[in-house]
Amino acid sequence: MNSEEASFYYFAYGSCMCPVDLKRSLGESTHHYVLGPATLPHYRLGFFWRSERRNCGVLDVVKDPTASVEGVLYRLPQRLSPLLDAREIGYNQEKVSVCCNGVTYSTVRTYTVIEKLSQEIAPNDWYFNVVLRGAYTCGLPEQYCWKLFHHMHHLQRSQSWSLPQSA
């Protein structure tokens, strides 16, 4: 992206944290648009929507004054905005403030589920792995990655999803 191209900030907290997965929807590499790990204060993660396309529970953020969500801050070219909106069917675009590398960014785009379920639904193994790969690849804190792993693992176990057996 050249310095004159219009752009917007985007906070990803689910499968879009993985630049490889995001590339599938946007049609171009997104690694160079990553600004770094970012924190969204006063929200928490939850699997409050079932994606028909992915056939499992997918991540959402919900307001919670006692929590925060780790994710990835992108600076994307404006021309990719319609493709990102199309990817986020079932989600509503919201403006939030996040902190990345000691700087607070206001009016950052993120997406929240429109029709939230009352209980969380477990992710499948594919979604589980994409989310963790994105968190690790983009440098989210190790402690947060483990927290995310344990949350998804617990949901899968409690809802009888099977994880691959180790050899």
C-alpha positions in Angstrom: 0.0 0.0 0.0 1.5 3.3 -0.9 1.4 6.2 1.5 -1.2 8.1 -0.5 -3.8 5.3 -0.7 -6.8 5.7 1.6 -6.8 3.2 4.5 -8.6 2.1 7.7 -7.6 0.4 10.9 -9.1 -3.0 11.6 -8.9 -5.0 14.9 -9.1 -8.7 14.4 -9.7 -11.1 17.3 -10.8 -14.4 15.6 -9.8 -16.2 12.4 -8.9 -12.9 10.8 -5.9 -12.7 13.1 -4.3 -15.2 10.7 -3.1 -13.2 7.7 -3.2 -16.4 5.6 -6.9 -17.0 6.3 -7.6 -13.3 5.7 -5.9 -13.5 2.3 -8.6 -16.1 1.2 -11.3 -13.4 1.5 -9.3 -10.3 0.5 -7.5 -11.9 -2.4 -4.0 -10.6 -1.5 -1.4 -11.0 1.1 -2.1 -9.2 4.3 1.1 -9.8 6.3 2.5 -6.4 5.4 -0.7 -4.7 6.7 -0.2 -6.0 10.3 0.7 -3.2 12.7 1.1 -5.6 15.6 -0.7 -7.1 18.6 -3.4 -4.9 20.1 -5.6 -4.8 23.1 -9.3 -4.0 23.1 -10.3 -2.9 26.6 -13.7 -3.4 28.2 -14.7 -6.4 26.0 -14.4 -10.2 26.4 -14.3 -13.1 23.9 -17.1 -15.6 23.4 -18.4 -18.1 20.9 -21.9 -16.6 20.7 -22.7 -17.3 17.0 -22.8 -20.5 15.0 -21.4 -20.0 11.5 -23.2 -22.1 8.9 -20.3 -21.7 6.5 -17.7 -22.9 9.1 -20.2 -25.3 10.7 -19.2 -24.4 14.3 -19.2 -21.7 16.9 -17.1 -18.6 16.0 -15.7 -15.8 18.0 -17.4 -12.6 19.0 -16.6 -9.8 21.4 -19.1 -8.6 24.1 -18.8 -5.6 26.3 -17.4 -6.3 29.7 -15.9 -3.5 31.9 -13.6 -5.9 33.7 -12.0 -7.6 30.7 -9.9 -7.0 27.6 -9.4 -8.9 24.3 -6.1 -9.4 22.6 -6.0 -9.3 18.8 -4.2 -8.0 15.8 -4.3 -4.4 14.4 -4.2 -4.1 10.7 -4.0 -1.0 8.5 -5.9 -2.0 5.4 -6.4 -0.2 2.1 -9.9 1.2 1.7 -10.3 -0.8 -1.5 -10.5 -4.0 0.7 -13.3 -2.7 2.8 -16.2 -4.2 0.8 -14.4 -7.6 0.8 -14.0 -7.5 4.5 -17.6 -6.6 5.1 -18.7 -9.5 2.8 -16.5 -11.9 4.9 -18.2 -10.7 8.1 -21.8 -11.7 7.3 -23.7 -12.0 10.5 -21.6 -9.3 12.2 -22.1 -5.6 12.6 -19.3 -3.1 12.0 -18.4 -1.2 15.1 -15.8 1.5 16.0 -13.6 0.9 19.0 -10.4 2.1 20.5 -7.4 -0.2 20.8 -3.9 0.0 22.1 -1.0 -1.2 19.9 2.7 -0.7 20.6 1.9 1.9 23.3 -0.3 4.0 21.0 -4.1 4.3 21.3 -5.9 4.1 18.0 -9.5 5.5 17.9 -12.2 4.7 15.4 -10.8 1.3 14.7 -13.2 -1.1 12.9 -14.1 -4.4 14.4 -17.1 -6.6 14.0 -19.5 -8.0 16.6 -22.2 -10.6 16.2 -25.6 -9.2 15.4 -27.8 -12.0 16.9 -25.9 -13.3 19.8 -26.7 -16.7 21.3 -27.3 -17.1 25.0 -24.7 -19.9 25.3 -21.4 -20.4 23.7 -20.9 -23.0 20.9 -17.6 -24.8 20.5 -15.4 -24.2 17.5 -14.4 -27.1 15.3 -10.8 -28.2 15.0 -10.2 -26.2 11.8 -11.4 -22.9 13.3 -9.6 -23.7 16.6 -6.3 -24.1 14.7 -6.7 -21.0 12.5 -7.4 -18.8 15.5 -4.4 -20.1 17.4 -2.1 -19.9 14.3 -3.1 -16.2 13.8 -2.6 -15.4 17.5 0.8 -17.0 17.5 2.0 -15.7 14.1 1.1 -12.1 14.9 2.8 -12.2 18.3 0.0 -12.1 20.8 1.3 -12.7 24.4 2.0 -16.4 25.1 -0.2 -16.3 28.3 -3.1 -15.0 26.2 -2.6 -17.7 23.6 -2.8 -20.3 26.3 -5.9 -18.8 27.7 -7.5 -18.9 24.3 -6.4 -22.5 23.8 -7.9 -23.6 27.1 -11.2 -21.8 26.5 -11.7 -23.4 23.1 -10.5 -26.8 24.4 -12.9 -26.6 27.3 -15.8 -25.8 25.0 -14.9 -28.7 22.7 -14.7 -31.1 25.6 -17.9 -30.0 27.2 -19.8 -30.2 23.9 -18.2 -33.5 22.8 -16.1 -32.2 19.9 -13.2 -34.4 19.3 -9.6 -33.2 19.2 -7.1 -35.2 17.2 -5.6 -38.0 19.2 -1.8 -37.8 19.8 0.2 -40.8 18.6 
